[in-house]
Amino acid sequence: MSDLPGKPKEIPNKVIDLLVSDTLRRNGINLENVKGKLSDEQKQALKELVEDLTKQVDAFVDQPNSTKKDL
Amino acid sequence: MSNWKCVHCKYESENPYKNCKRCNYNRWEQEESNLENNHWNFSSHDDATILQDGGQFSSVDQESDELIWIKDSCNVTVQSTDTQAAVSLQVGLQLAIALIISIAIGDTIQGQAVAQEIFQQFNDEQTNKQKIYVDNSKDVNIVTTDTDLAVNIEAMLQILVALVVKLDVL
């Protein structure tokens, strides 16, 4: 709840990327094995899910769901 | 070998029966023995089961207090964000991350460990308090935004996208 409007700074993608890679690696998950496991349908469903959530987050961050009152 | 004595009424018996015949108590002791194992207690011999599950919460504790006090003023515009919408969005993102891990890696110990570690990054506690007083004013425009939550939501989306890219879904 800051009184400074404007888009907050994002966490660098590099940090997120490293975090995810490291977590997967430490748990001994080989990405090459995982990639072949997903069917095209599953990929499509996940893709739509991510796109939908991306839209929602963008909408929230750019235009906050705000209540406006004139007093 | 001495007789067993009931701890309660000192009734003697050659065998420690389940309950004392006289007073129905179920603890026995053997006086002339220094062995540790000279107590019989039938009430606490349940088989022990040790269960440890991987339950760790992604606890995002968030508290926002907002007070806007407007007094003796006119033409004041207030715009404040609705944090509840953000919370449901965050839950949606968490579910999506868990789902992708579960589908791609499987509901194995490995998969659960990955999900757990990723959600651990989000354990944060946040308290925001804000008070705004407007007194004896005209033409005031107030805009408040919950930026901390927005950052959190963006971070979760970034993780989701990173996971999906790594798993070759997009």
gemmi code that builds the backbone of each chain (N, CA, C; Angstrom):
import gemmi

chains = {
    "A": [
        ("MET", (0.831, -1.193, 0.000), (0.000, 0.000, 0.000), (0.871, 1.251, 0.000)),
        ("SER", (1.440, 1.509, -1.109), (2.299, 2.671, -1.186), (1.505, 3.791, -1.833)),
        ("ASP", (1.888, 4.990, -1.570), (1.176, 6.081, -2.217), (1.886, 6.495, -3.506)),
        ("LEU", (2.865, 5.700, -3.908), (3.550, 5.990, -5.151), (2.962, 5.122, -6.260)),
        ("PRO", (2.228, 5.709, -7.138), (1.692, 4.904, -8.219), (2.805, 4.543, -9.202)),
        ("GLY", (2.534, 3.599, -10.047), (3.530, 3.204, -11.038), (3.889, 1.755, -10.883)),
        ("LYS", (4.425, 1.194, -11.917), (4.713, -0.220, -11.938), (5.901, -0.546, -11.035)),
        ("PRO", (5.738, -1.534, -10.160), (6.864, -1.882, -9.301), (7.947, -2.599, -10.092)),
        ("LYS", (9.128, -2.558, -9.537), (10.260, -3.205, -10.220), (10.090, -4.718, -10.202)),
        ("GLU", (10.324, -5.302, -11.323), (10.251, -6.757, -11.399), (11.541, -7.374, -10.887)),
        ("ILE", (11.427, -8.603, -10.451), (12.623, -9.363, -10.111), (13.270, -9.780, -11.438)),
        ("PRO", (14.574, -9.613, -11.559), (15.201, -9.967, -12.842), (14.906, -11.414, -13.227)),
        ("ASN", (14.641, -11.606, -14.496), (14.325, -12.962, -14.984), (15.456, -13.941, -14.726)),
        ("LYS", (16.667, -13.403, -14.720), (17.834, -14.257, -14.508), (17.762, -14.934, -13.132)),
        ("VAL", (17.335, -14.164, -12.148), (17.233, -14.694, -10.780), (16.227, -15.832, -10.730)),
        ("ILE", (15.082, -15.587, -11.342), (14.019, -16.594, -11.349), (14.491, -17.850, -12.075)),
        ("ASP", (15.156, -17.608, -13.201), (15.636, -18.714, -14.011), (16.603, -19.588, -13.220)),
        ("LEU", (17.516, -18.942, -12.533), (18.504, -19.671, -11.723), (17.820, -20.428, -10.589)),
        ("LEU", (16.875, -19.763, -9.974), (16.156, -20.381, -8.855), (15.470, -21.672, -9.293)),
        ("VAL", (14.789, -21.606, -10.418), (14.066, -22.777, -10.915), (15.052, -23.865, -11.341)),
        ("SER", (16.081, -23.475, -12.090), (17.071, -24.474, -12.546), (17.725, -25.173, -11.364)),
        ("ASP", (18.089, -24.360, -10.395), (18.795, -24.915, -9.231), (17.906, -25.869, -8.448)),
        ("THR", (16.640, -25.474, -8.285), (15.706, -26.340, -7.553), (15.528, -27.670, -8.269)),
        ("LEU", (15.389, -27.611, -9.584), (15.220, -28.845, -10.349), (16.481, -29.698, -10.284)),
        ("ARG", (17.626, -29.054, -10.412), (18.882, -29.800, -10.434), (19.141, -30.472, -9.086)),
        ("ARG", (18.896, -29.731, -8.021), (19.172, -30.279, -6.691), (18.287, -31.481, -6.368)),
        ("ASN", (17.130, -31.518, -6.990), (16.249, -32.661, -6.757), (16.434, -33.751, -7.799)),
        ("GLY", (17.480, -33.626, -8.547), (17.846, -34.686, -9.482), (16.846, -34.898, -10.601)),
        ("ILE", (16.304, -33.794, -11.113), (15.336, -33.935, -12.203), (16.010, -33.609, -13.532)),
        ("ASN", (15.962, -34.571, -14.415), (16.572, -34.380, -15.722), (15.512, -33.853, -16.681)),
        ("LEU", (15.733, -32.645, -17.160), (14.712, -32.013, -18.003), (14.481, -32.768, -19.297)),
        ("GLU", (15.514, -33.404, -19.784), (15.354, -34.137, -21.053), (14.342, -35.276, -20.901)),
        ("ASN", (14.347, -35.915, -19.738), (13.393, -36.999, -19.502), (11.969, -36.476, -19.380)),
        ("VAL", (11.866, -35.285, -18.789), (10.538, -34.730, -18.525), (9.875, -34.268, -19.812)),
        ("LYS", (10.681, -33.716, -20.706), (10.120, -33.087, -21.908), (9.296, -34.063, -22.739)),
        ("GLY", (9.764, -35.290, -22.876), (9.053, -36.249, -23.713), (7.764, -36.771, -23.094)),
        ("LYS", (7.595, -36.514, -21.789), (6.456, -37.117, -21.088), (5.126, -36.438, -21.376)),
        ("LEU", (5.198, -35.168, -21.767), (3.952, -34.416, -21.939), (3.343, -34.662, -23.313)),
        ("SER", (2.053, -34.896, -23.303), (1.366, -35.059, -24.579), (1.069, -33.675, -25.151)),
        ("ASP", (0.751, -33.636, -26.446), (0.465, -32.352, -27.085), (-0.743, -31.673, -26.450)),
        ("GLU", (-1.720, -32.504, -26.067), (-2.916, -31.939, -25.419), (-2.567, -31.260, -24.105)),
        ("GLN", (-1.735, -31.949, -23.318), (-1.327, -31.372, -22.032), (-0.563, -30.071, -22.245)),
        ("LYS", (0.310, -30.087, -23.241), (1.083, -28.872, -23.532), (0.160, -27.720, -23.887)),
        ("GLN", (-0.826, -28.030, -24.712), (-1.762, -27.000, -25.141), (-2.543, -26.449, -23.943)),
        ("ALA", (-2.996, -27.360, -23.076), (-3.778, -26.939, -21.910), (-2.926, -26.060, -20.989)),
        ("LEU", (-1.694, -26.474, -20.771), (-0.816, -25.702, -19.896), (-0.499, -24.342, -20.512)),
        ("LYS", (-0.333, -24.345, -21.816), (-0.026, -23.098, -22.511), (-1.169, -22.110, -22.329)),
        ("GLU", (-2.396, -22.609, -22.502), (-3.559, -21.731, -22.339), (-3.668, -21.229, -20.906)),
        ("LEU", (-3.385, -22.134, -19.967), (-3.433, -21.755, -18.554), (-2.462, -20.608, -18.255)),
        ("VAL", (-1.252, -20.759, -18.745), (-0.235, -19.744, -18.475), (-0.598, -18.429, -19.154)),
        ("GLU", (-1.097, -18.524, -20.369), (-1.473, -17.295, -21.081), (-2.589, -16.565, -20.346)),
        ("ASP", (-3.532, -17.341, -19.863), (-4.664, -16.754, -19.143), (-4.192, -16.045, -17.871)),
        ("LEU", (-3.322, -16.735, -17.124), (-2.826, -16.136, -15.881), (-1.963, -14.912, -16.174)),
        ("THR", (-1.197, -14.974, -17.247), (-0.375, -13.819, -17.620), (-1.257, -12.600, -17.872)),
        ("LYS", (-2.343, -12.839, -18.599), (-3.275, -11.741, -18.874), (-3.820, -11.158, -17.574)),
        ("GLN", (-4.214, -12.059, -16.678), (-4.802, -11.596, -15.412), (-3.810, -10.777, -14.602)),
        ("VAL", (-2.571, -11.267, -14.554), (-1.558, -10.546, -13.775), (-1.257, -9.197, -14.414)),
        ("ASP", (-1.120, -9.193, -15.731), (-0.858, -7.922, -16.413), (-1.975, -6.922, -16.159)),
        ("ALA", (-3.200, -7.434, -16.216), (-4.344, -6.552, -15.984), (-4.310, -6.000, -14.570)),
        ("PHE", (-3.916, -6.858, -13.628), (-3.889, -6.406, -12.239), (-2.785, -5.379, -12.013)),
        ("VAL", (-1.623, -5.641, -12.582), (-0.480, -4.762, -12.326), (-0.631, -3.432, -13.049)),
        ("ASP", (-1.108, -3.500, -14.272), (-1.186, -2.255, -15.050), (-2.387, -1.401, -14.666)),
        ("GLN", (-3.515, -2.055, -14.492), (-4.716, -1.286, -14.136), (-5.332, -1.927, -12.913)),
        ("PRO", (-4.899, -1.509, -11.760), (-5.403, -2.138, -10.548), (-6.934, -2.057, -10.468)),
        ("ASN", (-7.482, -3.114, -9.984), (-8.926, -3.168, -9.789), (-9.294, -2.187, -8.674)),
        ("SER", (-9.606, -0.998, -9.080), (-9.702, 0.048, -8.065), (-11.122, 0.520, -7.858)),
        ("THR", (-11.304, 1.055, -6.727), (-12.594, 1.648, -6.434), (-12.413, 3.166, -6.379)),
        ("LYS", (-13.229, 3.806, -7.046), (-13.076, 5.250, -7.112), (-14.308, 5.912, -6.512)),
        ("LYS", (-14.053, 6.809, -5.633), (-15.185, 7.475, -4.991), (-14.997, 8.976, -5.064)),
        ("ASP", (-16.014, 9.627, -5.433), (-15.958, 11.079, -5.393), (-16.697, 11.550, -4.160)),
        ("LEU", (-15.999, 12.228, -3.343), (-16.609, 12.659, -2.078), (-16.828, 14.172, -2.085)),
    ],
    "B": [
        ("MET", (13.517, -65.386, 41.939), (12.584, -64.442, 41.304), (11.460, -64.133, 42.281)),
        ("SER", (11.381, -62.892, 42.592), (10.361, -62.504, 43.562), (9.033, -62.264, 42.867)),
        ("ASN", (8.051, -62.178, 43.684), (6.737, -61.930, 43.130), (6.588, -60.490, 42.652)),
        ("TRP", (5.670, -60.314, 41.760), (5.330, -58.957, 41.319), (4.341, -58.373, 42.304)),
        ("LYS", (4.529, -57.093, 42.531), (3.614, -56.413, 43.449), (2.853, -55.339, 42.707)),
        ("CYS", (1.619, -55.283, 43.017), (0.814, -54.210, 42.437), (1.294, -52.875, 43.012)),
        ("VAL", (1.512, -51.912, 42.154), (2.011, -50.604, 42.609), (1.003, -49.938, 43.535)),
        ("HIS", (-0.240, -50.229, 43.309), (-1.279, -49.521, 44.034), (-1.584, -50.139, 45.404)),
        ("CYS", (-1.886, -51.440, 45.409), (-2.346, -52.028, 46.670), (-1.368, -53.056, 47.253)),
        ("LYS", (-0.213, -53.239, 46.541), (0.839, -54.160, 46.993), (0.392, -55.621, 46.996)),
        ("TYR", (-0.637, -55.903, 46.293), (-1.081, -57.287, 46.135), (0.011, -58.063, 45.398)),
        ("GLU", (0.376, -59.240, 45.903), (1.463, -60.000, 45.294), (0.934, -61.070, 44.368)),
        ("SER", (1.692, -61.248, 43.307), (1.269, -62.229, 42.316), (2.515, -62.765, 41.617)),
        ("GLU", (2.483, -64.029, 41.205), (3.646, -64.576, 40.504), (3.755, -64.044, 39.087)),
        ("ASN", (2.684, -63.822, 38.507), (2.686, -63.265, 37.150), (2.001, -61.904, 37.145)),
        ("PRO", (2.584, -61.016, 36.431), (1.905, -59.711, 36.328), (0.726, -59.814, 35.372)),
        ("TYR", (-0.424, -60.022, 35.938), (-1.604, -60.110, 35.098), (-1.949, -58.746, 34.554)),
        ("LYS", (-2.855, -58.760, 33.686), (-3.199, -57.496, 33.040), (-3.681, -56.477, 34.069)),
        ("ASN", (-4.553, -56.878, 34.941), (-4.984, -55.979, 36.004), (-4.901, -56.713, 37.332)),
        ("CYS", (-4.609, -55.957, 38.349), (-4.524, -56.534, 39.685), (-5.875, -57.142, 40.078)),
        ("LYS", (-5.786, -58.328, 40.658), (-7.034, -59.012, 41.008), (-7.796, -58.272, 42.098)),
        ("ARG", (-7.031, -57.608, 42.967), (-7.690, -56.997, 44.100), (-8.218, -55.598, 43.769)),
        ("CYS", (-7.324, -54.785, 43.176), (-7.742, -53.383, 42.989), (-7.895, -52.992, 41.521)),
        ("ASN", (-7.655, -53.931, 40.626), (-7.854, -53.684, 39.217), (-6.860, -52.683, 38.623)),
        ("TYR", (-5.768, -52.417, 39.305), (-4.750, -51.503, 38.793), (-3.875, -52.269, 37.808)),
        ("ASN", (-3.239, -51.597, 36.875), (-2.499, -52.342, 35.861), (-0.988, -52.077, 35.876)),
        ("ARG", (-0.432, -51.626, 36.953), (1.022, -51.445, 37.040), (1.590, -52.375, 38.101)),
        ("TRP", (2.693, -53.003, 37.739), (3.327, -53.963, 38.645), (4.780, -53.605, 38.815)),
        ("GLU", (5.306, -53.903, 39.984), (6.749, -53.705, 40.169), (7.334, -54.909, 40.886)),
        ("GLN", (8.651, -55.044, 40.686), (9.346, -56.168, 41.282), (10.422, -55.590, 42.170)),
        ("GLU", (10.291, -55.756, 43.464), (11.143, -55.006, 44.389), (12.607, -55.403, 44.360)),
        ("GLU", (12.879, -56.703, 44.244), (14.265, -57.127, 44.402), (15.028, -57.212, 43.092)),
        ("SER", (14.668, -56.463, 42.208), (15.378, -56.493, 40.940), (15.791, -55.084, 40.552)),
        ("ASN", (17.027, -54.992, 40.042), (17.485, -53.677, 39.612), (17.343, -53.473, 38.106)),
        ("LEU", (16.787, -54.463, 37.496), (16.615, -54.323, 36.053), (15.689, -53.157, 35.738)),
        ("GLU", (16.008, -52.535, 34.662), (15.144, -51.429, 34.240), (13.769, -51.920, 33.841)),
        ("ASN", (13.786, -53.172, 33.395), (12.562, -53.710, 32.824), (11.675, -54.367, 33.877)),
        ("ASN", (11.665, -53.826, 35.071), (10.853, -54.465, 36.083), (9.523, -53.775, 36.310)),
        ("HIS", (9.121, -53.031, 35.362), (7.793, -52.424, 35.445), (6.944, -52.936, 34.308)),
        ("TRP", (5.796, -53.300, 34.651), (4.846, -53.707, 33.617), (3.762, -52.670, 33.516)),
        ("ASN", (3.568, -52.255, 32.346), (2.532, -51.259, 32.153), (1.812, -51.614, 30.862)),
        ("PHE", (0.640, -52.165, 31.044), (-0.068, -52.658, 29.866), (-0.827, -51.574, 29.125)),
        ("SER", (-0.865, -50.428, 29.727), (-1.728, -49.424, 29.102), (-1.021, -48.674, 27.975)),
        ("SER", (0.317, -48.784, 27.906), (0.988, -47.939, 26.914), (1.825, -48.758, 25.940)),
        ("HIS", (1.307, -49.882, 25.545), (2.070, -50.687, 24.596), (1.485, -50.681, 23.196)),
        ("ASP", (0.941, -49.569, 22.858), (0.423, -49.452, 21.493), (1.583, -49.419, 20.510)),
        ("ASP", (1.366, -50.004, 19.364), (2.398, -49.930, 18.325), (2.529, -48.491, 17.849)),
        ("ALA", (3.765, -48.048, 17.735), (3.972, -46.663, 17.332), (4.075, -46.573, 15.821)),
        ("THR", (3.416, -45.613, 15.284), (3.537, -45.346, 13.855), (4.076, -43.941, 13.703)),
        ("ILE", (5.155, -43.839, 12.978), (5.711, -42.508, 12.765), (5.375, -42.064, 11.363)),
        ("LEU", (4.722, -40.975, 11.303), (4.282, -40.476, 10.005), (4.811, -39.065, 9.824)),
        ("GLN", (5.521, -38.894, 8.745), (5.962, -37.537, 8.453), (5.581, -37.229, 7.028)),
        ("ASP", (4.742, -36.266, 6.865), (4.391, -35.923, 5.494), (5.133, -34.657, 5.071)),
        ("GLY", (5.093, -34.398, 3.821), (5.867, -33.270, 3.290), (5.097, -31.972, 3.325)),
        ("GLY", (4.228, -31.834, 4.279), (3.393, -30.644, 4.295), (4.125, -29.397, 4.749)),
        ("GLN", (4.302, -28.518, 3.843), (4.856, -27.228, 4.214), (3.976, -26.189, 3.552)),
        ("PHE", (3.703, -25.174, 4.276), (2.746, -24.222, 3.753), (3.459, -23.059, 3.091)),
        ("SER", (2.826, -22.597, 2.089), (3.280, -21.344, 1.546), (2.442, -20.288, 2.238)),
        ("SER", (2.934, -19.856, 3.367), (2.103, -18.962, 4.145), (2.422, -17.525, 3.809)),
        ("VAL", (1.501, -16.918, 3.219), (1.654, -15.502, 2.917), (0.705, -14.766, 3.840)),
        ("ASP", (1.279, -14.218, 4.837), (0.472, -13.543, 5.839), (0.467, -12.057, 5.515)),
        ("GLN", (-0.668, -11.592, 5.259), (-0.697, -10.217, 4.813), (-1.789, -9.441, 5.522)),
        ("GLU", (-1.421, -8.288, 5.909), (-2.369, -7.487, 6.662), (-2.292, -6.063, 6.153)),
        ("SER", (-3.399, -5.554, 5.813), (-3.400, -4.171, 5.350), (-4.420, -3.370, 6.136)),
        ("ASP", (-3.956, -2.314, 6.672), (-4.846, -1.397, 7.383), (-4.872, -0.081, 6.648)),
        ("GLU", (-6.012, 0.360, 6.377), (-6.074, 1.612, 5.656), (-7.123, 2.502, 6.302)),
        ("LEU", (-6.714, 3.675, 6.592), (-7.653, 4.630, 7.159), (-7.525, 5.944, 6.408)),
        ("ILE", (-8.612, 6.359, 5.865), (-8.591, 7.648, 5.165), (-9.648, 8.533, 5.825)),
        ("TRP", (-9.180, 9.585, 6.369), (-10.051, 10.465, 7.139), (-10.181, 11.790, 6.382)),
        ("ILE", (-11.392, 12.078, 6.030), (-11.602, 13.320, 5.283), (-12.563, 14.198, 6.077)),
        ("LYS", (-12.120, 15.375, 6.331), (-12.897, 16.252, 7.209), (-12.946, 17.664, 6.637)),
        ("ASP", (-14.081, 18.246, 6.697), (-14.272, 19.630, 6.245), (-13.642, 19.909, 4.887)),
        ("SER", (-13.889, 19.019, 3.946), (-13.242, 19.172, 2.642), (-14.264, 18.989, 1.537)),
        ("CYS", (-13.878, 19.379, 0.351), (-14.747, 19.136, -0.779), (-13.943, 18.763, -2.001)),
        ("ASN", (-14.624, 18.045, -2.913), (-14.008, 17.626, -4.167), (-12.750, 16.776, -3.945)),
        ("VAL", (-12.896, 15.730, -3.127), (-11.778, 14.833, -2.835), (-12.012, 13.521, -3.583)),
        ("THR", (-11.013, 13.059, -4.296), (-11.130, 11.786, -5.009), (-10.203, 10.756, -4.366)),
        ("VAL", (-10.752, 9.601, -4.039), (-9.957, 8.543, -3.410), (-9.948, 7.328, -4.332)),
        ("GLN", (-8.773, 6.794, -4.568), (-8.677, 5.598, -5.395), (-7.765, 4.602, -4.675)),
        ("SER", (-8.323, 3.474, -4.249), (-7.490, 2.492, -3.550), (-7.704, 1.113, -4.149)),
        ("THR", (-6.629, 0.321, -4.184), (-6.725, -0.976, -4.852), (-7.448, -1.984, -3.983)),
        ("ASP", (-8.027, -2.958, -4.647), (-8.736, -4.026, -3.957), (-7.774, -5.192, -3.784)),
        ("THR", (-7.329, -5.407, -2.570), (-6.326, -6.455, -2.348), (-6.915, -7.854, -2.458)),
        ("GLN", (-8.199, -7.999, -2.240), (-8.791, -9.331, -2.291), (-8.636, -9.963, -3.668)),
        ("ALA", (-8.789, -9.178, -4.702), (-8.631, -9.696, -6.060), (-7.229, -10.251, -6.236)),
        ("ALA", (-6.264, -9.537, -5.660), (-4.876, -9.960, -5.792), (-4.642, -11.290, -5.102)),
        ("VAL", (-5.288, -11.479, -3.961), (-5.088, -12.725, -3.221), (-5.576, -13.924, -4.025)),
        ("SER", (-6.749, -13.783, -4.659), (-7.255, -14.917, -5.430), (-6.385, -15.178, -6.650)),
        ("LEU", (-5.836, -14.133, -7.201), (-4.918, -14.287, -8.329), (-3.676, -15.059, -7.893)),
        ("GLN", (-3.219, -14.752, -6.702), (-2.040, -15.423, -6.169), (-2.307, -16.912, -5.946)),
        ("VAL", (-3.479, -17.220, -5.432), (-3.830, -18.630, -5.229), (-3.882, -19.351, -6.573)),
        ("GLY", (-4.436, -18.680, -7.581), (-4.493, -19.263, -8.921), (-3.109, -19.577, -9.448)),
        ("LEU", (-2.174, -18.663, -9.211), (-0.799, -18.873, -9.681), (-0.139, -20.030, -8.949)),
        ("GLN", (-0.374, -20.096, -7.651), (0.201, -21.191, -6.852), (-0.298, -22.533, -7.352)),
        ("LEU", (-1.597, -22.589, -7.607), (-2.179, -23.838, -8.094), (-1.579, -24.221, -9.435)),
        ("ALA", (-1.406, -23.234, -10.294), (-0.861, -23.513, -11.623), (0.561, -24.054, -11.519)),
        ("ILE", (1.365, -23.472, -10.629), (2.745, -23.947, -10.457), (2.732, -25.393, -9.963)),
        ("ALA", (1.890, -25.661, -8.986), (1.808, -27.018, -8.437), (1.341, -27.998, -9.505)),
        ("LEU", (0.400, -27.557, -10.304), (-0.153, -28.408, -11.353), (0.898, -28.760, -12.394)),
        ("ILE", (1.638, -27.775, -12.824), (2.656, -28.018, -13.851), (3.721, -28.975, -13.332)),
        ("ILE", (4.122, -28.769, -12.100), (5.129, -29.672, -11.528), (4.570, -31.083, -11.436)),
        ("SER", (3.314, -31.172, -11.013), (2.695, -32.484, -10.850), (2.559, -33.207, -12.187)),
        ("ILE", (2.183, -32.483, -13.230), (2.015, -33.120, -14.543), (3.371, -33.495, -15.140)),
        ("ALA", (4.295, -32.550, -15.070), (5.564, -32.756, -15.773), (6.490, -33.718, -15.035)),
        ("ILE", (6.601, -33.534, -13.746), (7.560, -34.339, -12.979), (6.852, -35.538, -12.361)),
        ("GLY", (5.565, -35.419, -12.171), (4.807, -36.504, -11.567), (4.648, -36.274, -10.082)),
        ("ASP", (3.675, -36.943, -9.517), (3.412, -36.752, -8.099), (4.345, -37.659, -7.288)),
        ("THR", (5.621, -37.464, -7.501), (6.623, -38.274, -6.822), (7.234, -37.468, -5.683)),
        ("ILE", (8.126, -38.100, -4.977), (8.814, -37.384, -3.903), (9.613, -36.231, -4.482)),
        ("GLN", (10.225, -36.487, -5.631), (10.988, -35.433, -6.297), (10.107, -34.240, -6.635)),
        ("GLY", (8.967, -34.551, -7.237), (8.050, -33.489, -7.642), (7.568, -32.684, -6.456)),
        ("GLN", (7.243, -33.392, -5.389), (6.770, -32.702, -4.180), (7.859, -31.825, -3.589)),
        ("ALA", (9.097, -32.332, -3.658), (10.205, -31.548, -3.108), (10.406, -30.271, -3.907)),
        ("VAL", (10.276, -30.379, -5.229), (10.453, -29.196, -6.071), (9.371, -28.165, -5.753)),
        ("ALA", (8.128, -28.625, -5.688), (7.017, -27.708, -5.399), (7.229, -27.034, -4.045)),
        ("GLN", (7.632, -27.852, -3.085), (7.853, -27.336, -1.735), (8.930, -26.245, -1.722)),
        ("GLU", (10.014, -26.523, -2.416), (11.115, -25.551, -2.400), (10.735, -24.262, -3.103)),
        ("ILE", (9.974, -24.419, -4.185), (9.599, -23.198, -4.904), (8.658, -22.354, -4.060)),
        ("PHE", (7.710, -23.007, -3.397), (6.776, -22.219, -2.587), (7.432, -21.641, -1.356)),
        ("GLN", (8.504, -22.273, -0.922), (9.192, -21.726, 0.252), (9.738, -20.337, -0.012)),
        ("GLN", (10.022, -20.068, -1.267), (10.567, -18.746, -1.590), (9.531, -17.653, -1.328)),
        ("PHE", (8.283, -18.067, -1.206), (7.240, -17.055, -1.087), (6.726, -16.851, 0.329)),
        ("ASN", (7.378, -17.488, 1.271), (6.899, -17.319, 2.638), (7.231, -15.926, 3.153)),
        ("ASP", (6.305, -15.102, 3.071), (6.600, -13.762, 3.567), (5.444, -13.225, 4.382)),
        ("GLU", (5.799, -12.347, 5.196), (4.813, -11.726, 6.061), (4.870, -10.232, 5.813)),
        ("GLN", (3.743, -9.678, 5.719), (3.716, -8.300, 5.298), (2.647, -7.559, 6.090)),
        ("THR", (3.020, -6.470, 6.616), (2.017, -5.641, 7.271), (2.126, -4.222, 6.750)),
        ("ASN", (1.047, -3.772, 6.264), (1.035, -2.403, 5.749), (-0.009, -1.599, 6.507)),
        ("LYS", (0.432, -0.514, 7.013), (-0.535, 0.361, 7.674), (-0.418, 1.756, 7.090)),
        ("GLN", (-1.544, 2.336, 6.908), (-1.521, 3.639, 6.254), (-2.686, 4.473, 6.747)),
        ("LYS", (-2.365, 5.670, 7.064), (-3.420, 6.586, 7.475), (-3.300, 7.874, 6.678)),
        ("ILE", (-4.402, 8.300, 6.190), (-4.389, 9.548, 5.428), (-5.426, 10.477, 6.039)),
        ("TYR", (-4.990, 11.657, 6.374), (-5.909, 12.659, 6.903), (-6.026, 13.799, 5.903)),
        ("VAL", (-7.230, 14.129, 5.588), (-7.457, 15.296, 4.740), (-8.375, 16.220, 5.535)),
        ("ASP", (-7.903, 17.381, 5.794), (-8.673, 18.284, 6.643), (-8.703, 19.671, 6.005)),
        ("ASN", (-9.897, 20.187, 5.913), (-10.053, 21.556, 5.432), (-9.387, 21.778, 4.073)),
        ("SER", (-9.697, 20.866, 3.121), (-9.006, 20.948, 1.828), (-10.006, 20.893, 0.681)),
        ("LYS", (-9.514, 21.177, -0.461), (-10.355, 21.192, -1.661), (-9.548, 20.621, -2.824)),
        ("ASP", (-10.237, 19.907, -3.730), (-9.606, 19.337, -4.922), (-8.393, 18.467, -4.581)),
        ("VAL", (-8.641, 17.430, -3.784), (-7.542, 16.518, -3.415), (-7.749, 15.203, -4.153)),
        ("ASN", (-6.682, 14.664, -4.669), (-6.738, 13.383, -5.381), (-5.830, 12.382, -4.664)),
        ("ILE", (-6.419, 11.314, -4.151), (-5.632, 10.328, -3.403), (-5.627, 9.008, -4.184)),
        ("VAL", (-4.451, 8.481, -4.443), (-4.348, 7.180, -5.111), (-3.475, 6.276, -4.255)),
        ("THR", (-3.975, 5.122, -3.856), (-3.147, 4.173, -3.096), (-3.124, 2.844, -3.849)),
        ("THR", (-1.950, 2.235, -3.898), (-1.798, 0.945, -4.594), (-1.024, 0.002, -3.698)),
        ("ASP", (-1.426, -1.252, -3.719), (-0.714, -2.239, -2.907), (0.431, -2.822, -3.731)),
        ("THR", (1.533, -2.105, -3.775), (2.629, -2.495, -4.671), (3.324, -3.778, -4.225)),
        ("ASP", (3.424, -4.000, -2.934), (4.129, -5.195, -2.448), (3.485, -6.464, -2.979)),
        ("LEU", (2.194, -6.478, -2.931), (1.468, -7.650, -3.401), (1.651, -7.827, -4.904)),
        ("ALA", (1.666, -6.713, -5.617), (1.840, -6.788, -7.065), (3.183, -7.407, -7.409)),
        ("VAL", (4.203, -7.044, -6.660), (5.533, -7.612, -6.896), (5.497, -9.114, -6.673)),
        ("ASN", (4.859, -9.533, -5.611), (4.750, -10.947, -5.294), (4.061, -11.716, -6.422)),
        ("ILE", (2.981, -11.165, -6.901), (2.227, -11.824, -7.958), (3.045, -11.901, -9.237)),
        ("GLU", (3.750, -10.834, -9.530), (4.595, -10.845, -10.724), (5.685, -11.895, -10.605)),
        ("ALA", (6.254, -12.019, -9.408), (7.321, -13.003, -9.193), (6.796, -14.414, -9.412)),
        ("MET", (5.583, -14.657, -8.925), (5.012, -15.992, -9.101), (4.747, -16.285, -10.568)),
        ("LEU", (4.306, -15.280, -11.292), (4.076, -15.471, -12.724), (5.408, -15.758, -13.416)),
        ("GLN", (6.440, -15.049, -13.012), (7.762, -15.269, -13.605), (8.216, -16.713, -13.380)),
        ("ILE", (7.984, -17.214, -12.176), (8.373, -18.596, -11.869), (7.579, -19.564, -12.734)),
        ("LEU", (6.298, -19.279, -12.848), (5.432, -20.145, -13.652), (5.926, -20.196, -15.095)),
        ("VAL", (6.228, -19.020, -15.635), (6.682, -18.956, -17.031), (8.033, -19.653, -17.174)),
        ("ALA", (8.925, -19.432, -16.200), (10.241, -20.069, -16.267), (10.111, -21.587, -16.265)),
        ("LEU", (9.228, -22.094, -15.425), (9.009, -23.545, -15.355), (8.497, -24.081, -16.683)),
        ("VAL", (7.537, -23.373, -17.222), (6.897, -23.814, -18.459), (7.894, -23.798, -19.612)),
        ("VAL", (8.729, -22.776, -19.642), (9.735, -22.689, -20.707), (10.729, -23.837, -20.565)),
        ("LYS", (11.148, -24.101, -19.348), (12.117, -25.179, -19.121), (11.538, -26.538, -19.483)),
        ("LEU", (10.258, -26.689, -19.243), (9.623, -27.970, -19.544), (9.156, -28.041, -20.986)),
        ("ASP", (9.511, -27.027, -21.749), (9.271, -27.064, -23.188), (7.790, -27.090, -23.531)),
        ("VAL", (6.988, -26.381, -22.764), (5.557, -26.368, -23.049), (5.228, -25.279, -24.061)),
        ("LEU", (5.877, -24.148, -23.908), (5.567, -23.027, -24.818), (6.367, -23.154, -26.117)),
    ],
}
model = gemmi.Model(1)
for chain_id, residues in chains.items():
    chain = gemmi.Chain(chain_id)
    for i, (resn, *xyz) in enumerate(residues, 1):
        res = gemmi.Residue()
        res.name, res.seqid = resn, gemmi.SeqId(i, " ")
        for name, pos in zip(("N", "CA", "C"), xyz):
            atom = gemmi.Atom()
            atom.name, atom.element = name, gemmi.Element(name[0])
            atom.pos, atom.b_iso = gemmi.Position(*pos), 0.0
            res.add_atom(atom)
        chain.add_residue(res)
    model.add_chain(chain)
structure = gemmi.Structure()
structure.add_model(model)
structure.setup_entities()
